[in-house]
Amino acid sequence: MARKSRSILWVRRAPGARHRGTLAFAGHIFPCALGRSGIAGGKREGDGVTPVGALALVEVLYRADRVRPPRTRLPVRAIRPDDGWCDAPADRNYNRPVRLPYAASHEAMARADGLYDIVVVLDWNFRRRAKGRGSAIFLHIARPGFLPTEGCVAVTPAAMRFLLAHLGTDAVIDTGPGFRVAVPDRSGRTAR
């Protein structure tokens, strides 16, 4: 039986600045911003690290009041004005979407700066959560000049639209420094 291949977006740090990188996919290379502390293992809440791993793409969120819905095979949902994301490790909704106002520490998803006009939720500490291992690890729109993120991977709007048009639920972002990707399929088996 033939194995279904995965779409892999390779993210690597660029020489000279730990918060800048490249994202390679299907023969295209895009500049990207990384966490202010670069790519590393041992991710903890608030450390500014982009975590090492093979991160599945969960769903796409977008600002319907600012951009048109992205074309993609991933699940897509419009961001509402009261959407937030909990980043309080002790809260029962840690690393989960929440409705604002929300008592515990959180971030608003309807940002004024446009960084979350299109955002892809990545499966870092999302499906199987551990308190304090990091929250809100996304693929989102980069600041001008590719300034550092809090741990996310960020690209230009044009790169985001190109990537999403070619990606589905089989896609992963590989942030590892040359490690071999072993990603479980839907049955839980790992293909090598």
C-alpha positions in Angstrom: 0.0 0.0 0.0 1.4 3.4 -1.0 2.0 5.9 1.7 0.4 9.4 1.4 3.1 12.0 1.4 3.0 15.0 3.7 3.4 18.7 2.7 6.4 19.9 4.7 7.2 23.6 5.2 10.9 23.7 6.3 11.7 26.6 8.6 15.4 27.3 9.4 17.2 30.1 11.1 19.0 32.5 8.8 22.6 33.2 9.5 23.3 36.3 11.5 20.1 36.9 13.4 18.4 34.2 15.5 14.9 35.8 15.0 15.1 35.7 11.2 14.7 32.6 9.1 13.6 31.1 5.8 10.5 29.0 5.1 11.0 26.6 2.2 8.1 24.9 0.5 7.7 23.2 -3.0 10.8 24.9 -4.4 9.9 28.4 -3.1 11.9 30.1 -0.3 10.3 32.9 1.8 11.9 35.1 4.4 10.2 34.7 7.8 10.4 36.1 11.4 11.0 33.7 14.3 10.7 34.1 18.1 13.0 36.7 19.6 15.0 33.8 21.2 15.3 31.9 18.0 14.5 28.2 17.4 15.2 25.9 20.4 13.9 22.9 22.3 12.5 23.1 25.8 9.9 25.7 25.0 8.3 27.4 28.0 5.6 30.1 28.3 6.9 33.6 27.6 10.5 32.6 26.6 10.3 33.9 23.1 11.4 30.6 21.6 10.0 29.2 18.3 9.8 25.5 19.3 11.7 22.7 17.6 9.3 20.2 16.1 7.1 19.1 13.3 4.0 21.1 14.0 0.7 20.2 12.2 -1.5 23.0 10.8 -4.8 22.9 12.7 -7.0 25.6 11.3 -6.9 29.0 9.6 -8.4 32.1 11.3 -8.9 35.4 9.4 -10.2 38.9 9.9 -13.3 39.0 7.7 -13.5 42.8 8.2 -10.0 43.3 6.8 -9.3 40.5 4.3 -11.1 38.0 2.1 -11.2 34.4 3.2 -8.0 32.5 2.2 -8.2 29.8 -0.3 -7.0 26.5 1.4 -7.9 22.9 2.1 -7.5 23.6 5.9 -10.5 24.4 8.1 -11.2 28.2 8.0 -13.0 30.4 10.5 -13.5 34.1 10.8 -12.1 35.9 13.8 -14.9 37.7 15.8 -14.2 40.9 17.7 -14.5 39.0 21.1 -12.1 36.2 20.2 -9.1 35.8 22.4 -6.4 33.1 23.2 -5.6 32.1 26.8 -1.9 32.2 27.7 -2.3 31.6 31.5 -0.7 28.2 32.3 -2.8 27.7 35.4 -6.1 28.4 33.6 -8.3 25.5 32.4 -8.5 27.1 29.0 -4.7 27.4 28.6 -3.6 27.5 25.0 -7.3 27.5 23.8 -9.5 30.1 22.1 -11.6 32.1 24.6 -14.4 34.7 24.5 -13.5 38.2 25.7 -13.6 39.7 28.2 -11.8 36.9 29.9 -10.4 37.0 33.4 -7.2 35.1 33.0 -4.2 36.3 30.9 -4.9 36.2 27.2 -4.3 37.9 23.9 -6.9 39.5 21.6 -7.1 37.8 18.2 -8.7 40.9 16.5 -5.5 42.9 16.6 -5.2 46.4 15.2 -1.7 45.8 13.8 -2.8 43.3 11.1 -0.5 40.5 12.3 -3.5 38.2 12.8 -5.4 39.2 9.7 -4.6 35.6 8.6 -3.3 33.2 11.2 -2.8 29.5 11.2 -3.1 27.6 14.5 -0.1 25.2 14.9 -0.3 22.1 16.9 2.3 23.1 19.5 1.0 22.1 22.9 -2.5 22.3 21.5 -4.0 18.9 21.1 -2.1 17.5 24.1 -1.6 20.4 26.4 1.0 20.6 29.2 0.9 23.7 31.5 3.7 26.1 30.8 4.9 24.5 27.6 3.9 27.5 25.5 0.8 28.8 24.0 -0.5 30.7 20.9 2.2 29.3 18.5 0.9 30.4 15.1 1.9 31.0 11.5 0.9 34.6 11.0 1.6 37.8 9.1 5.1 39.4 9.8 5.8 42.9 11.0 7.6 45.1 8.5 11.3 44.2 8.6 10.5 40.8 9.9 10.9 41.9 13.5 10.9 39.0 16.1 7.8 37.3 17.3 6.9 35.8 20.7 7.6 32.3 19.4 5.5 32.2 16.2 6.6 31.9 12.6 5.6 35.0 10.5 5.6 35.6 6.7 4.4 38.3 4.3 0.7 38.3 3.3 1.6 37.2 -0.2 3.6 34.3 1.1 0.8 33.3 3.5 -1.8 33.3 0.6 0.6 31.2 -1.6 1.2 28.7 1.2 -2.4 28.3 2.2 -3.5 27.8 -1.4 -1.3 24.7 -1.6 -1.8 23.2 1.9 -4.3 20.9 3.6 -4.5 19.0 6.8 -1.6 16.8 5.9 0.8 19.8 6.2 3.4 20.3 8.9 6.0 23.0 9.7 9.3 21.4 10.5 11.4 23.8 12.7 14.1 21.2 13.5 17.7 21.9 12.8 18.1 19.0 10.4 16.4 16.3 12.3 14.5 13.6 10.5 10.7 14.3 10.6 8.6 11.5 12.1 5.0 12.7 12.1 2.1 10.5 13.1 -0.6 10.0 10.5 -4.4 10.2 11.4 -4.3 6.6 12.7 -1.5 7.5 15.1 1.2 5.5 13.3 4.5 7.2 12.5 5.8 7.2 9.0 9.5 7.6 8.5 
